[in-house]
Amino acid sequence: MRTQWLAALLLIAPWACGLGAEPGEGEVANAIVAIVNNEPITKLEADVLVREFYRDAEKVTPEDYRATWEKAREALVEHRLLIQEARRRKVEVPPEEVNAEVQRLERAGVQAESRREELRERLMVSRLLSMLSSARAIGPQEVKDYYEKHRDDFVLGERRRVSLLAVYASATGGDKAAAKTQAGEVLASLKKGEDFAALARKHSRGPFAEKGGDQGWMEKGSLVRSIDDVVFRLKPGEVSDLIETDEGYIILKVTGVQPASRQSLAEARVAIERRLQIERRNERRKRLLDQLRKNASIIRLDFYRKAAAPPAETPEKGKGEPTK
């Protein structure tokens, strides 16, 4: 499960490509931990991915950290193999699509302009994987059989529709105090009764700002814990206080509440068809990766003789050695 999550993170998260990442104090950023068909993967790439995976973890054992670190390196190996295959198949991404992705990330407060090549490669892999999807339609009996076998999957907990307004320090020249002041002024306007959607379209740098900050329906437990707690404490129509994040400040509003329920087969049909298509795509992805691994030259190296450890621990330094 973790390996799949880490692999998915590579496709959807800009930080997985190293966007905005800086080496920690004393960290050797260009240490090579794997070589895939003569192309290196660095320790920093794996560290960034693992740090994101454990972003909200309260406690991580060195054993768990190392296991996840090794899975992250393996996800990066797979990602590199897919990039190479996309190149071999001459998968192209139009410049305007890369521009749109850069602009989307910049609006969300992520510094992406200097990382166009990483973004282009990520989009190439996404296109390659889309090419693996089967064109065969999912039959009604397949959908029904899946629903009967996974009925518990379609029990919905209480859901809340959430709108978000984000003021990031990147929009105030990197000054977080100025971002707090601006967010405070927006909050004051909201408390005076001004329209949340209008203010989000004007001031927010968060996702879906152009849609008034509407994030859609969220189920309890699907959000970062600190935000999840706020969302499911607010009453419909109520606005949160300022919530500090690494990038700046956000304001949340709950615009609707749906009580717990079970979806009918008709209601679940679209989601089931999507799941079955994803399963097919994952199977074809696995077959492709098995083939690519078989024909590839892959060398894995340990920069630290000892396990990769959480940042709080001091790793033992040593020469890179092939893993067994």
Buried (B, 14 or more C-beta within 10 A) or exposed (E): EEBEEBBEBBBEBBBBBBBBBEBEEEEEBEBBBBBBEEEBBBBBBBBBBBBBBBEEEEEBEBEBBBBBBBBBBBBBBBBBBBBBBBEEEEBEBEEEBBEEBBEBBBBBBBEBEEBBEBBBBBBBBBBBBEEBEEEEEBEEEEBEEBBEEEEEBBEBEEBBBBBBBBBBBBBBEEBBEBBBBBBBEBBEBBEEEEEBBEBBBEBBBBBBBEEBBBBEBBBBEEBEEEBBEBBBEBEEEEBBEBBEBEBBBBBBBBBEBEEEEEBEBEEBBEBBBEBBBEEBBBEBBEEBBEEBEEEBEBBBBBBBEBBBBBEEEEBEEEEBEEEE
